Amino acid sequence: MDHIREEDFINKKPDGTVKQINPFTANEVWTVPGRAGRPLANVKPATLTPLARHTEDDYCDFCFKNYLETPPEKSRIVLEGGQYVEKSHQSVDELYRTRALFRRIPNLFEIVSYDYWSRNFDYRLSDATARWRDSYLSNPRGLEHVLSIVNKKLLLQGHSRQAVDAMSATEKLEIANAFFGGSHEVIVVDRHYDPAAQYESDLFSSGSMTPDEHYQYFKFVVGSLHNLFEGNRYIRYVSVFQNWLRPGGASFDHLHKQLVAIDEWGTSIEREVELARNDMNIYNANTVNYAGYHNLVIAENEHAIAFADFGHRFPTVAVYAKSAETFPWVLHAEELRGFSDIVHGIHAAMGPFIPCNEEWYYQPLDAIYPLPWHILIKWRVTTLAGFEGGTKIYVNTLSPEDIRNQLVPQLFDLRYRGKIAPFTIAMECSCKPNSLKYYKSAVRT
C-alpha cells in the first residue's frame, strides 16, 4: 500500500470514467458512464403501498407492544419532566410503566456468543449482573418471559417442538445467561414508522429524528459501548454498526444499531493502526485535507466534518470527529453533540429510502497510536458480481462528486426549514488543513 500516490486517489479519465483508490484499504473503484444507477436522496419509491395503521405499534418484535418478544432489557431512555432519563435493569413488571425512546437489549442471535467468551476465556457473569438475573427470574412473570424467549430461540434455530419441550428449565436458564451477560447488543428506537406515515415505505429513520433526539440516541449508544468494555475485560474491540433496510442487511425494517464485542481488532482496524504508526497525520492528509482541496466536503461544524469519500465498494459519506479524544465515550458533551449533528444531517439529506450501513471506527482500547473517531455511511445500492470478484475492481454507481451534488441541495433545504442543526454546508465550510486533532491524543490506559 506504500505505492499509492495522492494523485491516484481520484483519477478522472477523458471519457468520463472516474477511477478511485482508497488510501486505507487499497480498494480500486470505477464509476463508469452509462452504468450509474443514480439513487436519488429523499425520493420516494416508484411503487407505494398504503400503510394500514395499528392502534399500538406492533409491526415487528422491536415495537412497543412487543417488549416481551425480546430478551430482558438492559436499560432504556425515557422522557420524564422534559429530561432524558436512563433506567437500568427494569423488572418485567416495569416494562410498560414507561415508554422507552431507546432500548438496550441483547441480540437473540449473537455473532460472538456468550458461550464463546465463557469457553475461550472462562468469562462469567459479574456479581452485579448475576444479582440482576436472579432478581429478574425470581418474579414468576420474569421467569416465564425468559423461558419463552429461550423456547423461541431454540425453535428458530431449527430444534423441534418435542426437543424443546423435553429440555429442563435448568438447561434453558443456562442458555439464558447470554441475555444478561452477553456482549452483542441492540439499541432499538421506539418508532417503527414516521408519525406522518402514509405508506409502508415511510419508516422512521435516523434522519426522521430531531437533532436533539439523534444526540440522545448517539449518547446512549456511546454509553453502551463503554459499558461493554467495562463489563468484560477480554474485549479488545466493539464493532458498532447500523444496517438500514433489508438490502442493507437489516433483519427488521425498524431503526436500531448493533454492538458486537470481539477479542481482536479485525483486519480493517489492524491496517489503519499500522498506517497511523507509519504516518501520524495520515487521516488529515488522506481524508479531510484531500477532500477540502478537491471540493468534496459536504458539511462541517466546530467538532466534525463530512465529505464524499472515495475508493469504496458502495457510495460512501465519511464523517470525522475533530476532537483530540479518540475514544467516543471520552468526548466532551459539546463535541459529541457536534459530531451527532453532522451525522444526523447526512441521514436526513439521504432520506429513509436508501438502504445503507453506518459503520463506526475508533481507536482500540489497547492501541497506542491514535485514530480519530469516524463513521462511514455506505449506500447499499449496488450488487457485487463476477466482474468485481474476478478483477477486484469495484464498479460504483456514483462518483464522489455525484454524492456531494445529491446531498448538498437537500442539506440547504433542510437547514432552511429548521430540520437539522445550523452547520456550514459545501463551499461555506472553512476546510482548514489538519482540522482533526487526534494526533494530540496522548497514550491512555
N, C-alpha and C positions, 0 to 999 in steps of 0.2 A: 504493500500500500504506500510505501515511501515514494513511489514514482509518480503518484497522482499530482498533477500540477493544477494550480488555481485556474488557469485558462481552459482546463478540461472539465471543470465543474459543470458549465453550461456552454455548449457549442452549437450555435445556430448555423445551419447549412443553407446555401443559396436556394435550394428547392423548398425551404420551409421546415424541414426536419429539425427538431431540437434534440440534440444528444446530451445526456447528463451523466455525470459520475458522482456518486455520493462520497465525500471525503472520509466518512467514518466506516462505511460498510463496503465501499468499492463497487456497489451495485451500478450496473450500466443500464440506463433507461433511455428509450427513444420515444418522442412524441412525433408521430408520422402524419402528415397531411392526408385527409381522406379516411383516417381510421379513428378519428376522435368521436367518442360517444357524447361528449359535452353535456354532462349533467348540469342542470341549472339550479343554483341555490334558490331556496324558497319558492319553488314552482311545484304546485300540486300534481300528483299523478294524473295521467290522462283518464284512467278509469276510476270512478269514485263509487264506493258502496255506502249508502246511508247508514248512520250509526243507530242501532237500537239501544237507547239509553236505559241503564238499570237504575233502580231507586238507590241502591248501595253498590259501591264498586266491588264487583266480584268477577271481573273479566278474566283473571288469572290467579294463580296461587300467591302472587305478590300483593294482591289487592286488599283493601281494608277489611272486607267481610271474611277474608280467608286467612286471618292471622294464625289460626290453628292448623293450617295446611303446611306451615313451615316449622323447622325446629325451634326450640326455645330461643327467645330473643335475648341478645347480649346487652343491648342498650338501644335507646331511641332519643330523638329530639322532638320536643313538643313546644308549643307556643302557649305560655302562661303569663297573663297580665302584660302582654306586649313584649315579653322576654323569651328568648330561646333557651330552653332548659333541657339538660341531658338527664335521663332517668335510666339507671342500670339495673340489670337482673330483676326485671319485673316478674312477679309470680303470675301463674296462669289466670288468676282471678283479677289481676290488674290490667290485663291486656287491652280491655275495652273501656277502661275508665278514662283514657285519654286517646286522642287520635294522633298517631305519630306522623310527623312531617318526613322523618327519615328513620329507618330501622336498620340495625346492625344484626344480621342473623347468620348462622352457619350455612355454608353451602351443603346441600344434601348429598351431592356427589363431588367429593373433594378431588382436586387434581393431585395434590400431595396430601395424603391422608393422615389422620391421627395415628393409624396403625404404622405408617411409615416412620413417624417420629418416635413412636413407642418402641418398635422393634429395632430400629437402627441406632437410636440414641438413648434408650431407656428413659424417654421423656414420660413424665407423669403429671397428672393434674396438680396444680398448686393447692395449698391448703384453702385459700380463699375460693378458688374455683370449685373444689370438692365440697365446700360448705354450701355454695350456691346450688350445685347439683343435688345435694342431699335435701336441701330445703325445698327445691322445686318438686322433687319426687315424693316428698313427704305428704304433699297435697294429693288426694286421690285423683282430682281432675288433672293435675300436672303429670302424674304417673300415666294416666290414660292418654294424655296428649303425646307424651314421649313414646309410649309403646305403639300408638297408632302411626307415628311418623317412621319408626323403625320398620313396622309392617309395610308401610307404603314404599320405603326404600328397597326392601328385600324383594317385593313384588315387581317393582320397576326394573330391578336388576335381573329379573328372569326366574326367580325362585317360584316354585309352585305354591298355591294357597295351602296345600296339605303340608308342605315342608315348613312354611312359615308358622302355621298353627301348631306344629309339633315342637317348635323351639320353646325353651323355657323362658320365663321373664328374666331370669338371671343372665342368660345368653344375650337377650335383646338389650338389656341395660348395659352390658359390656360394650355393645356396638354404639350405644347412645353416649358414651364418654366423648365421642367425636363432636357431639352437639355442644358440649360445654367447654371442651379444651382444644378443639381443632384449630388449625391455622389457615383455613380457607374460608373467607367471609364474604358476605354480600351486603352492600349498603343500598337499601331499597328506598326509592322516593315514593311518597304517598299516592300521588295521582297516576292513573293509567292513561286517561285521555285529557286533552286540554279542556278547561272549563267551558269553552265556547265551541266544542267539537260538534260538527255536523256529519262527518264521515269517519269511517273506520281508520282512515289514514291520518286523522287529526290527533295523533298521540302526543302525550305530554313529554317533551324532550328537554335537554339541558338548556336550550335556548328559549324554552317556554317560561322559564323561571324569571323572576325579577333578579337584578344584580345582587340584592341582599339575600334572597333565598339561595342563589347559587353559591354565595360566600359561605353560608351556613352549611350547605352540602359539602363544599370543599373542606371546610374546617372540621367537620365530623369525620370525613374520610381520612384526613391527615392525623387526627387524634386516634382513630382506629389503627392506622398504620403504626404509629408509635407504640400503641398498646400491644400489638402483636410482638414487636421486638422486646418489650418489657416482660412479656409473659412466657417467652420461650427462648432461652439463651443459646439454643443451637441454630437459630435462624441467622442466615448471612445476608439474605435479601428478601424483600417482599415485592412481588410483581403486582402493580396496580394498573387496572385497565377497565375500560368501559366498552362493551360491544353493543352497538346500537342497530336495531332491526335484524331480522333473520339473516339477510345477506352479509351482515357484519358479525355473525356468529352468535347472536343472542338466542337463548332458549325461550325467553319471554320478550314480547314487544312491550315491556314495562321497564321504565328507566331504572338502571342500577349500575353500580360499579362493583368490581370484584378485587379482593386482595388475596394473593396466594403466596404463602411463605415457602421459601426453598432454602436448601442447605449449601448453595453455591451462588455465584453471581450470575451465571448464564453467559453464553458466548458473547452476546451483544455488549453487555457491561464490561466484560473482561477486555474486549477490544478497545472500548472507549477509555478505560483506565490506563491501558498501555499507551494509547495515543496521548493522553493527558500527561503521562510520565515523561514522554519524549518532548512534548511541547506544551508548556503550562498554559499558553494563551490560545490554544488551538480552537476553542469554542468561540472566542471573539473573532479570530482571523477567518475561520472557515464557515461561520454561520452569520452572525448579526452584522459584522463588518462587510462581508461579501454581499449580503442581502441589501444593505444600505447603498453600497456602490452600484448595484445593478437594479435599483428601484423595485425590489421585491418586498419591501417592508409594507405590511398591511395595517398595523395598529401599534400604538406604543403609549405607555404612561411612565410614571416615575419608577415603577417597580417591575415592569415586564415589557416584552416586545414580541410581536408576532410577525412572521413573514412566510411567503410561499416557499416551501422547501424544495429541494431538488435531489434527484437520484434515488427516488423511492419507487417501489413497485406500484403504488397507488398514489393518486394526487394527495399531497400532504401539506398541511399547515403546521409550522412549528411555533411554539410559544415558550420563551425562555424567561425565567426569573432573573432579575438583575442583582439580586441580593448577594452579599458576601457569604451568607449562610447557605450551606449545601445540603442540609437535611431538612425536608419540608416542615417537620414539627418544631424547628428552631427559628423559623422565620418570624419576624415581628408581625403583629396583627395587621398593621397597615401594608406590609409587604405581601402578606398572604391575600389580603383583600384586593390589592392592585393586580396581582397575578390572576386571581379568580375572575376579576372584571374583564380582563383581556380574553381569557378562555371562554367565558360566558358570551362575550361579544362575537367571537368566531362561530360558536354554535348557533347563536341567534341569526347571524347572517346566512349560515348554511340552511337553516330551517330544519324541520323534523323529517324531511322526506329522503335525505341522502343517508344510506347506511354507512356507518363509519366505526372506526376503532379509535379510542382515546388511550394512548399509552404513556405511562409516566416513567421518567428516567431521573435518577438522582444518585448521589454518592453512596456507595455501600458503607455500612456501618464500620467495617473493618478495613476500609481502603484509606491510604494516607495521601492519595493525590485527589485534590478537589475536582468535582464535576458539578456543573450548575444544574439545578433542578429544571427540567424542561419537559414539555408534553408535545407529543406528535399526534395530530388528528388526521387520520388516514381515511380517505373516501373509498369505500369498498365498491367501486363502480366498474371494475374490470374483472375478467376471469382469466387466470393464467392457463396457458395451453401448451401444445407441443413445441411451438417456436421458442417460448421462454425456457422450457425445460431443456431443449437441445442446445441453445446458444447462451443461456444465462443473460440474455439481453431482454429487458422487460419493456413491453410496449404500453406506454401510459397514455390515457385518453386526453389528459390536459397538461399543458406546459406550465411551468411556474407563473408565467405572465398571465395565462388563462385563468389560473386560480385567483391571482390578485384581482384581475379585471372583473371576475364574477362577484367577489366578496366586497370590494371597496364601495360600489354604489349601494349595496344593501346596508353596509355599516353607516354610511352617511344618512340614509333614510331612517334607520333605527335610532340613531343618535338624535336626529331632529324630532322624532316622536317620543323621546324620553324612555325608550325601551331598554337601552343599555347605558352603562356608565359613560361619562363625558371625557373619553380619552381622545388623543390625536389619531388621525387616520391618514394613511398613504403619504402624500407629499407634505402634509402638515408635520410629520414626525421629524424629530431632531436628528435621529440616526447618528448620534455621536459615536466615533470609534471606541472600541473597548468598553462598551456600556455594561458588560457583565462583570461583576466584581468578585466572582467566585474565587479567583486566584489569590485574593486577600485572605481567604479562609485558612486558619491555622489547623494543624492536626488536632482532632478532638478524640476523646475517649467516650 
